[in-house]
Amino acid sequence: MTTPTAPEDRYALCVQNVSLGYGEKMILENINFCVEHRQIVTVLGGSGCGKTTLMKGLVGLLEPAKGRFEVYGKDISALGQGGSFDWVRKRTGVLFQSGALIGSLTLAENVALPIREFSNVPGDMVEEIVGLKLAMVRLGGYGGYYPAELSGGMKKRAGLARALALDPNILFCDEPTGGLDPIIAAQIDNLLLELNHLLAITMVVITHDLPTIMAISDRSIMLDADARGIIASGAPQQMENSSDPRVYDFFHRQAPRARL
């Protein structure tokens, strides 16, 4: 793939000197990273390191105390201003950890909801698009099922279909394999890789699942609670041999070493 030379064309997403927190308590301070087009970037780290906080910032649920988020060069940090929220909503999709499906709606109705709410697609075409999205995640024929009738893996895939409903350029995934057995988790990993390739979609994946990290990452970013920021970035195959004990211990599933 040829990467454009202009910075504004090269990056799908940039986080610039961002500090995030709740009230006066900062969870992350002065973090910086960019994500190139079509990359799959995983964000990892131990409990309390700020993964969820960063995710909230990236999808517009938490405004930064400092710095800016850019999507395709557009500052979307203050999403309540100037129509930025609508602009970014049409270009990004979110797979929530729980799937966040509406239990009273069928799968088809769940996937159709963002199409009906946020697009001008004619009503008679919505059903066709929904069928394509469900087929894309291996749920063709399940449109009439309700979330309660599905397995955990199927709920994840249904949530993924809804996240893809508006054909986003960037997909954010929060623990896409969380709570799944290894075989089903591997299937989700393979599906993400396939969608990344077929749709040329950029992905930012929040995860602590090592098999997922090693299977799908073009690049990984590791957060640390004490540092309140990024302590390592790069290919996970390189990071697992890091000289930083915090990084090494994470990749080798060792308890953090006592500080003397």
Secondary structure, 3 states (H helix, E strand, C coil): CCCCCCHHHHEEEEEEEEEEEECCEEEEEEEEEEEECCCEEEEECCCCCCHHHHHHHHCCCCCCCEEEEEECCEECCCCCCCCHHHHHHCCEEEECCCCCCCCCCCHHHHHHHHHHHHCCCCHHHHHHHHHHHHHHCCCCCCCCCCHHHCCHHHHHHHHHHHHCCCCCCEEEEECCCCCCCHHHHHHHHHHHHHHHHHHCCEEEEECCCHHHHHHHCCEEEEEECCCCEEEEEECHHHHCCCCCHHHHHHHCCCCCCCCC
